[in-house]
């Protein structure tokens, strides 16, 4: 549960930089942030799918 807070920090610090400091992120910064967020979402959904599969396998009468 720690990871979503790390990713939200990325968004909030970018917003703080834009609003508070007048700093505009360039295309490479935005691309890097998108890659980081996409990798985090991929990991999150993959782990959920694996956990669901393991839970079904461990259930009585579940697949072996």
C-alpha positions as CSV (number, residue, x, y, z in Angstrom):
1,X,0.0,0.0,0.0
2,X,3.0,2.3,0.1
3,X,3.4,2.6,-3.7
4,X,0.3,4.6,-4.5
5,X,1.5,7.3,-2.1
6,X,4.8,7.4,-3.9
7,X,3.1,7.8,-7.3
8,X,0.8,10.5,-6.0
9,X,3.9,12.3,-4.6
10,X,5.2,12.4,-8.2
11,X,2.1,14.2,-9.4
12,X,1.9,16.6,-6.5
13,X,5.5,17.6,-6.7
14,X,5.1,18.3,-10.4
15,X,2.1,20.4,-9.6
16,X,3.9,22.2,-6.9
17,X,6.7,23.0,-9.2
18,X,4.3,24.4,-11.8
19,X,2.1,26.4,-9.4
20,X,4.6,27.4,-6.8
21,X,7.8,27.9,-8.7
22,X,6.6,28.5,-12.3
23,X,8.6,25.6,-13.5
24,X,7.3,23.8,-16.6
25,X,8.3,20.1,-17.1
26,X,9.7,19.4,-20.5
27,X,8.7,16.5,-22.8
28,X,11.3,14.1,-21.4
29,X,10.2,14.7,-17.8
30,X,6.6,14.0,-18.7
31,X,7.6,10.9,-20.7
32,X,9.6,9.6,-17.8
33,X,6.7,10.2,-15.3
34,X,4.3,8.4,-17.7
35,X,6.7,5.4,-17.9
36,X,7.0,5.3,-14.1
37,X,3.2,5.5,-13.6
38,X,2.6,2.9,-16.3
39,X,5.1,0.5,-14.8
40,X,3.5,0.9,-11.4
41,X,0.0,0.3,-12.7
42,X,1.2,-2.8,-14.6
43,X,2.8,-4.2,-11.4
44,X,-0.2,-3.4,-9.4
45,X,-2.7,-5.2,-11.7
46,X,-0.3,-8.1,-12.3
47,X,0.1,-8.7,-8.6
48,X,-3.7,-8.6,-8.1
49,X,-4.2,-11.1,-10.9
50,X,-1.6,-13.5,-9.4
51,X,-3.0,-13.1,-5.9
52,X,-6.5,-13.9,-7.2
53,X,-5.2,-17.0,-9.1
54,X,-3.5,-18.2,-5.9
55,X,-6.6,-17.6,-3.8
56,X,-8.7,-19.6,-6.3
57,X,-6.1,-22.4,-6.3
58,X,-6.0,-22.5,-2.5
59,X,-9.8,-22.6,-2.1
60,X,-11.4,-26.0,-1.3
61,X,-12.2,-27.6,-4.6
62,X,-10.2,-25.1,-6.6
63,X,-8.0,-26.0,-9.5
64,X,-4.6,-27.6,-8.7
